Amino acid sequence: MLRGARERLSPILMTALAAGLAVLPLVIMGDIPGHEIEHPLAVVVLGGLFTSTLLNLFVTPSLYLRFAKRRRDRVTA
């Protein structure tokens, strides 16, 4: 389980970083006329990227550790 979390770390961070960097100019330049719709959308997308990255990196592995049956328990059952 921990090996899987370690293997997923790089792809998750790279995907979130690439998408976040693409949306960041819209967040920074939100007060420019014509960006009235794009700015709130970019803020929401950036917040969603941040929270989903945290969930994937911390909450999902801890839930696996808590609720998944151990390998040796499955063999004896």
C-alpha positions as CSV (number, residue, x, y, z in Angstrom):
1,M,0.0,0.0,0.0
2,L,2.7,2.4,0.8
3,R,4.7,1.4,-2.3
4,G,1.6,2.3,-4.4
5,A,1.3,5.7,-2.7
6,R,5.0,6.3,-3.4
7,E,4.5,5.3,-7.0
8,R,1.5,7.6,-7.5
9,L,3.2,10.6,-5.9
10,S,5.1,11.8,-9.0
11,P,2.2,11.5,-11.6
12,I,-0.3,13.2,-9.2
13,L,2.0,16.1,-8.5
14,M,3.1,16.6,-12.1
15,T,-0.5,16.6,-13.4
16,A,-1.7,19.0,-10.7
17,L,1.3,21.3,-11.2
18,A,0.8,21.4,-15.0
19,A,-2.9,22.1,-14.8
20,G,-2.3,24.6,-12.0
21,L,0.3,26.5,-13.9
22,A,-2.0,26.7,-16.9
23,V,-4.8,28.3,-14.8
24,L,-2.6,30.5,-12.7
25,P,-2.4,33.5,-15.1
26,L,-6.2,33.6,-15.1
27,V,-6.2,33.7,-11.3
28,I,-3.6,36.4,-11.1
29,M,-5.1,38.7,-13.9
30,G,-8.6,38.4,-12.7
31,D,-9.3,42.1,-12.5
32,I,-8.7,42.8,-16.2
33,P,-11.8,43.7,-18.1
34,G,-13.1,40.7,-20.1
35,H,-12.1,38.1,-17.5
36,E,-15.2,38.4,-15.3
37,I,-16.3,34.8,-16.0
38,E,-12.8,33.2,-16.4
39,H,-11.4,34.4,-13.0
40,P,-14.0,32.8,-10.7
41,L,-13.8,29.6,-12.8
42,A,-10.0,29.6,-12.6
43,V,-10.1,30.1,-8.8
44,V,-12.5,27.1,-8.4
45,V,-10.4,24.9,-10.7
46,L,-7.2,25.8,-8.8
47,G,-8.9,25.1,-5.5
48,G,-10.2,21.8,-6.8
49,L,-6.8,20.8,-8.0
50,F,-5.3,21.6,-4.6
51,T,-7.9,19.7,-2.6
52,S,-8.0,16.7,-4.8
53,T,-4.2,16.4,-4.8
54,L,-4.2,16.5,-1.0
55,L,-7.0,13.9,-0.9
56,N,-5.1,11.6,-3.3
57,L,-1.8,11.9,-1.4
58,F,-2.9,11.7,2.2
59,V,-6.5,10.6,2.7
60,T,-6.7,7.7,0.2
61,P,-3.6,5.9,1.4
62,S,-4.8,6.3,5.0
63,L,-8.2,4.9,4.2
64,Y,-6.5,1.9,2.5
65,L,-4.4,1.3,5.6
66,R,-7.5,1.6,7.8
67,F,-10.1,-0.5,5.9
68,A,-8.2,-2.8,3.6
69,K,-7.6,-6.4,4.7
70,R,-4.0,-7.3,5.2
71,R,-2.5,-9.7,2.7
72,R,-1.8,-12.4,5.3
73,D,-5.4,-12.1,6.6
74,R,-6.7,-12.8,3.1
75,V,-4.5,-15.9,2.7
76,T,-5.6,-17.5,5.9
77,A,-9.3,-16.7,5.4
